[in-house]
Amino acid sequence: MSPDLKVGILSTLYTTWLHNSLAIALVIAIGFSALLMVLKPRRRLVFFFLGFLFLLLEFEYEKHFGKALEEQTINSVILQGQHLRTKSFLEDFFSKLIPFGLWLAGWGLILLGIVL
């Protein structure tokens, strides 16, 4: 393998890690929780699994598809005219409430798994 190809592969791995380090950590935690659920099923592990799943969904929502879903919904709800209040509510709902709800559900389930 040529040196420039090695550098390119390492650079790709490094930028992938920088871009997705939290997602990679959450996938590892989800996999570990799922493995433990199979080996020794407990309610606590189900809460951990679901909590990490919600946190991964929140990460992906904010990073990749939240804005597109927001724009698509606003364009389909508001067909004509200026409905500023409705548009403002939908923007807040999709950009603030959904991410916060997913984050709260994720950490709430993980905390519930710790407490129980």
FIFILUM-578118 format. One line per 2 residues: number of its first residue (from 1); their letters; for each residue x, y, z of C-alpha. Coordinates in pm, whole numbers, plus 50000, padded with zeros to 5 digits. Layout:
BEGIN
NUM = A = X:Y:Z; ...
//
This chain:
BEGIN
1 = MS = 50000:50000:50000; 50139:50338:49906
3 = PD = 50209:50601:50174; 49958:50850:50033
5 = LK = 49685:50584:50041; 49770:50505:50405
7 = VG = 49749:50874:50493; 49415:50901:50311
9 = IL = 49270:50603:50499; 49391:50734:50835
11 = ST = 49255:51079:50754; 48918:50929:50664
13 = LY = 48905:50730:50986; 49002:51035:51192
15 = TT = 48742:51266:51034; 48477:50994:51068
17 = WL = 48562:50966:51437; 48548:51345:51484
19 = HN = 48211:51368:51308; 48048:51070:51481
21 = SL = 48230:51001:51808; 47917:51040:52022
23 = AI = 47713:50821:51786; 47985:50555:51788
25 = AL = 47996:50558:52168; 47617:50531:52187
27 = VI = 47611:50240:51939; 47871:50061:52153
29 = AI = 47661:50125:52465; 47346:50001:52286
31 = GF = 47527:49687:52172; 47667:49623:52518
33 = SA = 47325:49673:52678; 47163:49440:52423
35 = LL = 47428:49175:52485; 47377:49197:52860
37 = MV = 46997:49177:52812; 47040:48853:52618
39 = LK = 47281:48702:52870; 47104:48816:53187
41 = PR = 46765:48983:53129; 46684:49252:53382
43 = RR = 46456:49554:53385; 46754:49781:53453
45 = LV = 46923:49673:53129; 46607:49741:52929
47 = FF = 46604:50097:53067; 46970:50141:52975
49 = FL = 46911:50003:52626; 46611:50230:52562
51 = GF = 46788:50531:52715; 47090:50494:52488
53 = LF = 46857:50436:52193; 46672:50763:52263
55 = LL = 47002:50950:52297; 47123:50812:51963
57 = LE = 46792:50911:51802; 46826:51263:51946
59 = FE = 47183:51290:51814; 47083:51179:51465
61 = YE = 46770:51396:51469; 46964:51712:51548
63 = KH = 47252:51632:51317; 47081:51496:51007
65 = FG = 46708:51498:50963; 46553:51747:51208
67 = KA = 46575:52054:50985; 46446:51870:50677
69 = LE = 46149:51734:50872; 46076:52081:51007
71 = EQ = 46083:52242:50662; 45873:51965:50508
73 = TI = 45609:51994:50780; 45593:52373:50763
75 = NS = 45560:52363:50384; 45281:52106:50398
77 = VI = 45086:52274:50681; 45114:52634:50562
79 = LQ = 45002:52630:50201; 44922:52998:50150
81 = GQ = 44950:53322:50338; 45152:53434:50631
83 = HL = 45075:53227:50939; 45357:53356:51154
85 = RT = 45228:53218:51483; 45181:52869:51341
87 = KS = 45519:52879:51170; 45688:52996:51490
89 = FL = 45518:52720:51690; 45624:52451:51441
91 = ED = 45982:52580:51430; 46003:52573:51810
93 = FF = 45840:52230:51824; 46079:52070:51574
95 = SK = 46398:52252:51670; 46361:52269:52049
97 = LI = 46086:52051:52190; 46153:51724:52005
99 = PF = 46532:51726:52069; 46479:51817:52434
101 = GL = 46212:51549:52474; 46437:51282:52324
103 = WL = 46731:51395:52539; 46513:51400:52852
105 = AG = 46366:51057:52775; 46713:50912:52714
107 = WG = 46875:51041:53029; 46556:50979:53229
109 = LI = 46556:50612:53131; 46927:50578:53207
111 = LL = 46873:50742:53547; 46576:50511:53607
113 = GI = 46800:50215:53524; 47056:50336:53777
115 = VL = 46798:50392:54050; 46605:50065:54006
//
